[in-house]
């Protein structure tokens, strides 16, 4: 909205109407004075003007009002006070003329006329004051509406205010702010620019100007205004806009400077922007500091590590950055990156030993043997290797047959001379180089240091190999001598002994066998030498086998068997060897006792127990002694083969020596159960319970055996009843057994059949009634109990059984609130035996309960 100057047409019209009003008001004043003075002034003129009446007053008032309304324009820069003063003064004179005339003021009353003139002249002053007051009040109201967000009302009020105070800078400012808030930037801009040019830097003015510049796309002006607003009213959103404008304007150094002014907490959301600016404008130091800030992200430190990687891509020898990246990689267990960084650090870092050592461990974990050995070798070369690393290096070079390198390292490290593992490697090196005596000396020295088991085993193996090699050399020499003197028996025997010592028994056997064929008279001496060789050099299976062949040809079966025993002692499968020997002997001598016994032991295993039992029977048949070991074996095999009678017989023989063996006794009890000897089995479990009172399993087992006994009895009764279904005693017993197992329906069937006995029907019927009570069939039970005779003159045994049944039924009824029925049964007991248990007391209690139940 432009307010620099009013619209020209309206202004001209205002001036024309004002002039007309003045031209009407001034003569109208005199006309009014004459007309309303009742003819006392200029009577002739009064008579002439009298017909005009109120016309001059109405015309003057109308023109004055129209002129005043035309002066009211918000487009003016100020009010036309001069013209308004003339207009108001002329109108005042118009009114004064009317008042003076109406008051019949004499023409010579100069004070009245002077007062009217002065009043008319001063009439414009209150009008100006009122206008200004209206403008101020309306402006303040508009400002309040603007502040409260009622923008449309504020705009209207301020436009009204500017009509009365068009020159008000505050009003023009408020109007501009409302236009801006209403996004009417065309009318807002001149007003706000005017205020801005006058030095107004209020936050709301700057914010409005920023909104307009954003709309206009004037980036440079927008940046300037944003900087000014942020300087007086900083906030995160404005700062974000400022940074964005600086970056878009290419003023990155200023943006970085502003970002670096932020606190650590404020910088957090701008770290990525700072990162890009630092890489463009910063130094390695500042970039490293930025990576440290990224550390607050926590694991896996992705952004911090990315910054350091980027820094190293441009500054590959920045050791501090590399070591920081290495630290992060280790903290998050990214061993691959850690290794890559360490490999780079090795190129320029002075501290190489820790790097090599870490890389050794990394490649060890990754099974990277070659790179691992490269770093171990580097440690050895720079003299930083520890004993373990030196040993690993020596081991590797020994495997690669780099014996010269091994000996140079050992020579350069005297402390290795006191290390058993190093001595083992040195001994192996000397052995491979053919220096056997030196190798043996190192191996023996290593053993004297009492190393750990693995090293000791290696040294012992080396010692054996060295001595074996020495023996081989000695054998080669002896072989030459034997060939040179074939008749020298002592030399040949010495040669045999060395062959056996070198595990070349096959060669000995072949030579001895040929010698015996040529000279059988040497049998005793040769056999004695072979037996001696076995004793001196251990159980050589080939020699023992050959000796067994010699003994077998001579039918010396005991020696054959003992030879196989010796072979078994050195075998991983001794039973297989003994069985093989026993079978060989039994083919020729079926009664050989030791072989029979060996077959029993060899076959006493799952799947071959029957064969073992056959050999055991042969052993006993030919006079073998039944030892406790064999009886135990016989018991176990009989049990496995389900030969319960034999197992029971042997078990009873063994019982005395196994009376405290719970497992054995339980096996025996189970065998008795299998044979139907229920009473014996239950009694055996009872005896075990007395010996082992804390074994709850025995209680369960006893109950199980008793139930199995009852089930077996039930089956026997059923079979008997098939032949004689009217055996009432068996029917009642079968009912009792079903009742014990809570099989009430089955019990009812057999009790009913038993109650058909005319002579002894009371007890079965009472039992049937008790079953009905258990099934809560109280009415039927009551009827059945009424058929049971409970008399004083009954047999004592029958009466006692009936009283117990009646009492049990009463207890069940009492528990289910059948008080009257329970009382009736107890009273029947009372009639025959008032002293039975607590029958009297219970009757009294039940009768009270019956009375309580009655309404």
C-alpha positions, 0 to 999 in steps of 0.5 A: 500500500503506497502512502507517500501522497494522496490520490490527486482526484480525491485531494482536488475534490476535497479542496473544491468542496472545502472552498465551496463550504467556506464560501457557503459558511461565511455568508451563511453566518451573517444570514443566520444572524439576520434571520434568527435575530427576529428582525432586530437587525436589518429588518428589510433584509430579515424579511427578504431572507426569512423564507430561506429558513435553515437552508444556509445552515443545512447547506453549510453543514452538509458541505463541511461534513462532505469536505471533512470526509474527503479529507479522511484518506489513509493514502495521505502522508499527513493530515491537511490541517490548514485547509481543515482549520479554514473549513472548521473556522468557517463552519464555526462562524456559521454556527456562531451566526446562528447562535448570535442571531438566536440570542438577539445579540445587538450589533454593538455587542463587540465582545460577543462578536469577538468571542464568537470569532475567537471560538471559531478560530480555536475550534480546529484545535480540539478536532486535531487533538481528537483525531490524534487521540483516535489514531493513537488508541486505534494504533495501540489496539491494532498492535495488541491484535497483531501480538495476539495473532488476530491479524485481519482485525489488526490490519483493519484497525491500523488502516483506520488509525492511519486515516486520523494519524497518517504520518504515524511511523508506529502505525505505518510499521504495524500496518506493514507488519500485518500486511507481511503476516497476511502475505501481502508483501506488495503493500507491506514492503514500502511500509517495512522498508520505511521503518527499516530505513529509519533504523528499526531493527526489531525482531518482528520487523526483520522476520517480516522482511526475511519472509518477504526476501524469501518470497522474492528470492533475494539471497544476499539481502536475505542473508544480511537480514538473517545475520541481523536478526540472529545477532539480536535474537539467536535461536536454533531454527534461525541459525540453521537458516543462516548456515544454509544461506552462508553455504548457498552463498559460497561463504563457507569460511563464515559458515564454519566460523559460525558453526565453531562458535556453537557449544558441543551439544549444539554442534551435534546436529551439524557435525556432518556439515562441519565435517564436509567444511573441515575437509574443505577448509580445515586442518588435520588437527581440526578434523581429528578433533571432529572425529573425537566429537563423533565418538559420542555417537557410541559404538560402532563409532561409524562416523568417527571412523569414516572421518579418520578414513577420509583424513587418511586418504588425503594424509596417509602418514597422519600417525595420530589419525591412524592410531585413533582409528586403530583404537576405535577398530579395537574397541568395536572388535573390527579386527580386519580394519585394525589389521589394515591400519597397523599394516599402514602404520608399519610403513612410517611408525617408529614403534613397530614391535607392538604393531607386528605383535598385534598383527601376529595375533590377528593373522593367527586368529584368521588362520593367515599363517604366512602373513603371521610368520612374516610379522614374527620374522620381523620381530625376530629381525629387529630383536623384539621377539619374545621367547614364544615368538622365537620358538614359533619362528624356529619351528616354522623354519625347521618345518621349511628345512631352513636349518641354517637359519634355525642354527643362526637364530639359536646361536644369536640367542644364548637363552634358548640353550636353556629352553627345552622346546628350543633344544628339541628344535635344535636336536631335530635340526642336528638330526636332519643334518646327520649330526646324531651325537650332537642331536642326542646331547641336545635332546637329553639336555632338554629332557633334563629340564623337565619340560611340559608333557608335549615337549617331553614327548617330542624330546623322547620321540626325537631321542628314540629316532636318534637312537633308532638311526644310530641303531640302523647304522649299527645294524648295517655294520653288523649285517656286513660282519655277519655276512663276512662270518656266517658261522659266528653264532654269537655275532648272529645272536647279537645281530638278532638282538639289534634287529629286535631292538629296531623293530625289525622282528620280521627279518629275525623270524625269517632268518631264524626260520631258515636257520632252524630248517638247516640246523634244527639242533639249534632250536633250544638256543634260538628259542631261548634267545628269542624269549630273551629278546622279548623280555629285553625289548618288549612284547614283539607280536611278530616274535611272540607269534613265531614262538606260539607257532613253535610251541603249537608244533610241539603241542605245548598248549600252555605255552601257546596260551601264555604266548597269546597272553603276552601278545594281548598285554601289548594290544589295544584289543586284548580280548580279540587276541586271547579269543584268537589264541583260545580258538586256535588251541581248542581246535586241537585240544577242546579240553584246554581249561585256560582256553575255555575260560578265555572264551567265556570271558571273551564272549560274555558281552551283549549278543554272544552270552549264549555262546559264552554260557556253552563254554562255561558249561564245558569248563565246569564239565571238565572240572573247572573251579566255579569261582565267585567271578564265574558265578557272577558271570553265570548269574548275569548271563542267565538273567540276560538269556531269560533263564530265570530258574538258573539265574535264581539258583545261582543267585541264591548261591551268591546271596551270602556274598552279596547280601549287602549288594542292593543292585544284586538283591533287586535283580534277584527279586525281579527274577523271583517276580518273573517266576511268580514267587511274589511273596519271596520277592516282596519279602526281599524288598522289605528286607532291603527297605530295612537296610536302606530306610532312606531309599524311596525307590524301594517303597515304590518298588514294594508297592509295585510288586504287591500290585503285580502280586494282586494282579496275578492273583486276580488272573488266577481267580478268573481262571478258577471261576471259569471252572466254578463260577459259584465259588462265592469265596473267590468271587468276594476275593476278586471283588476285594482286589478290584476294590483295592485298585478302585475299580468299583464297577468290577468290584460291584459285579463280583460282590453281587455274585458273592452275595448270592451265597445263602449262607454267608451273604452279609459281608458281600452285601455290606461290601457292595453297599460300601461300593455304592457309597463310594459312588455316592449312590446313597439311597441304593446303599441304604437299601442294601445295608438294610438287607445286611444282618448285624446281630449280637449273636453273629460269629465274632469274625463276621460281626467285626468285618461288618462293623468295619464296613458299616463304620467306613460307609458312615465316614464317607456319608459324613464327609458328604453331609449325609448326616442322617444316613451316617447316624443310622449306620452307626446306631446299628453298630451301637446296638451290637457293640456300644464300645466300638471305636468312637461310635457313641461320640460320632452319633451324638455329633451327627444327630446335632448336625441333623437337627441343624439341617432341619428347618 
